[in-house]
Amino acid sequence: MDKTFSSGVGVIWKHPGGKFRRKGPFACTESELLAIILGHGSPGKSAEKIAQEIQEKYGNLQELMGVPLKDLMRIKGLKAVKATQLAATFEIARRIVKHLEKE
């Protein structure tokens, strides 16, 4: 199951992917969207924690889009494969925007 309940607080999601599926993409924060892309964390560090640290370091998604792959790979808990997935996601977004600007 994607969620657990906590009395008085409402729904507590185990992973933001469950929140995304149940409530939609607009219900997720930028940090939660990053955690979904990362999928899972590394030993001792969840994807959510890594995503929070990335956002604290770079601010917002627009700033993060310009970060070189080698710099992403320096983030503790973000190994080469995850950093490449993140960089590829931003490259896809960049290409979509470029395509839309041409229209």
Salt bridges, closest charged atoms under 4 A:
ASP2 OD1 - ARG21 NH2 2.62
ASP2 OD2 - ARG22 NE 3.95
GLU32 OE1 - LYS19 NZ 3.12
GLU53 OE1 - LYS45 NZ 2.76
GLU53 OE2 - LYS49 NZ 3.84
ASP71 OD1 - LYS70 NZ 3.96
ASP71 OD1 - ARG74 NH1 2.48
GLU91 OE1 - ARG94 NH1 2.49
GLU91 OE2 - ARG95 NE 2.86
GLU103 OE2 - HIS99 NE2 3.13
